[in-house]
Structure formats: structure tokens, C-alpha cells
Amino acid sequence: MRYFSLTVTFLASMVVTGVVLAADIEVKMLNKGEEGKMIFEPSFIKAQKGDNIIFIPTDKGHMAASIKGMIPEGAKKFKSKINKKFTYTVDVEGLYGIRCTPHYANGMVALIQVGDTADPAAFMKGKKVPKKSKERLEAYLAQVGS
């Protein structure tokens, strides 16, 4: 009976404090995938605050980095090392633009939507983005909120 009581107390405290377990979301970095060449898979990621995004260099020569001016205010920018697995915890709601720096011009980008509040219309406004990356980001932005 004592263990039952402790379990109920623990679960109740989790509900009251709003504790939620973070998810681990794996993103492969690939030379070729469903969308074509030089891609993150998945390339559009829906996450919640506290989730861990794990970038996996499935094919060699890739890395993940935040795109300057394309992460929410207050979020930490990041840049992984080439050919190294990297984990980034999203802790601010909004949209995060991600790139593989060596393949940015080839369109190797991803978009992370954290939470439900995001403004896709303003995301790339005034930003200089290579043509192929811009096309892909626009396609991912069309999925925001869906």
C-alpha cells in the first residue's frame, strides 16, 4: 500500500508541475534521400520545448548548424563538427533554420517547428538564402501549422 501511495503522489506531482518527458528526434544527414541529393531526413521536424534533435552523419561530409537570423530570439545558435553525431535541445518556441554549411548552396537545409506558435511569413523576410535552399525552406514553411 505504501508503494501505491508513493506512486500516486509522484504522478500527481508530475501533473501539477507540468513535467513532460522530452522526446529524442533523430535526423539523418544524407547524400541522397527521398527529396533528392544533399538532404536532412526528415527535413521538416515538429518538436516541443525540451526535445532533443539528434543529427546523425549517416553519410560522410555533413554537419548541422543554425542559420544566422533564422532561429527564435533567445535560442542558442549552434554548429556541429563534420562527421560527428550532434544533439541540440530546442528550448525556445518558434522556427529554427538548419543547414549543412558545406552543402548549403546545394539546398541541404531543414526546418524545425517548436511548439504551435510560429510565423512562417516573416521567417525568411530580408534574408539572403541560396536558391536551392530557399526553394526547400519555402516548401517546409508551407507545412508549418499543419
N, C-alpha and C positions, 0 to 999 in steps of 0.2 A: 504494500500500500504506500509505503514511503517513496519508492521509486516512481510510482504513478503520480504521486503528488509533486515530486520534483520535476517530472517531465511536463506536466500540465503547467506548472509555474514557469518553466523555461520557455515553452512555446507561447504562453501568454505574454511574456516579457518581449519576445521577438516581435509579436504582432503589435504590441503597444509602441515599441521603439521604432517600428518600421524597418527592421533589419531584413535585407534581402540578400540572398547569396548571389555573388557575381557570376556571370557566365564567361566561359573561355570560348572565343570565336577564332577559329583558325582560318588564315588567309594564305593561300599558296601564291608564290611568285613564280611565274611560268614563262617560258619562251613562246609557247603556243598552247592555246586552250579553246574553249567554246566560242569566245568572242573574236578570236584571231591571234595575232602574234603580240608578244610582249604585253602580258596581262597579269593582273591580280585576279585570283579566283577564290571567293566571289569578289566582284568589283564594286558592288553596292552592298553595304553592310548596315543592317539596322541593329542598334545596340541600346543598352540602357546605361545610365550613370553607374560607374564601378565595374563595368565589364572589361575583360582583358582581351585585347586584339593581339593575336599571336601571328606574326608574319613569318612564314616558313619558306626559305630559299630552296624550293623544290628543284629548280634548275639553277645552275651556277650563273654568277654575274649580276645578281639582283640585290636590292636593298629597299628599305622603306623610309620615307621622310615626309614630314608635314610640308605642305606647300605654303610658302610665305603669304600671309594675308588671307589664308583660306582655312583658318581654324577659329573656333569660338574665342571671344575675348576672355582671357583668364586661363585658357588651356595652355599647357606646356608644349612648345614645339619639340620636335624630335628628329633624329637622324640615326638610322642603324648603320652597322658596318656591312659591307658587301659579303655575301655568302654566309651570314650569321643569322640564326633564329633570333627574333626580337619580339618582346612583349611590351605593349603600350596599354596603360589603363586609361580609359576615357572617363574623365571626371567632371566635365562641363557639358551641358546640353547644347546641341547645335550641330552644325555640319563641319566635317573635317575632310579637307582635300589631302590626298596622299599621292605620292609619286615615287617612282624608282628613278633617282636622279640620272643615271647613265642612259635610261631609255625614255625619259620624259618627252622628248621630241617625237618618239615613236608611239606615243599615246599610252604609255604604261602608267595609268592613274587609277585611283579608287576613290570612293566616296563613302564616308561613314556618317550615318544619321544617328545621333544620340538623343533619345527622348522623342517626344512628339512635336515639339515646337521648333520650327526651322523656317527660314525664309529663303527658298531656292532662287527667287527672282533677284535678290541682292548678292548672292554668293559670288558670282564671277564679275560683277559690275566693276569696270575700271581696271580689271586685272589683265595682264599680258600673259597669254597661255598659248603654247604651240598648237597649231591647227588640229592635229590628230587628238591631242589631249583634250582640247576644247570640245570637239565633237563627242568624245566619250563622256566627259563630265556633264555635258548638256543632256545626254541620254540618261545618265544616272540621276541627275536632278529631276527629270521627269517622273522618277519613281518615288520621290520624297512625298511622304504623307499617304502613300497607297498601301 
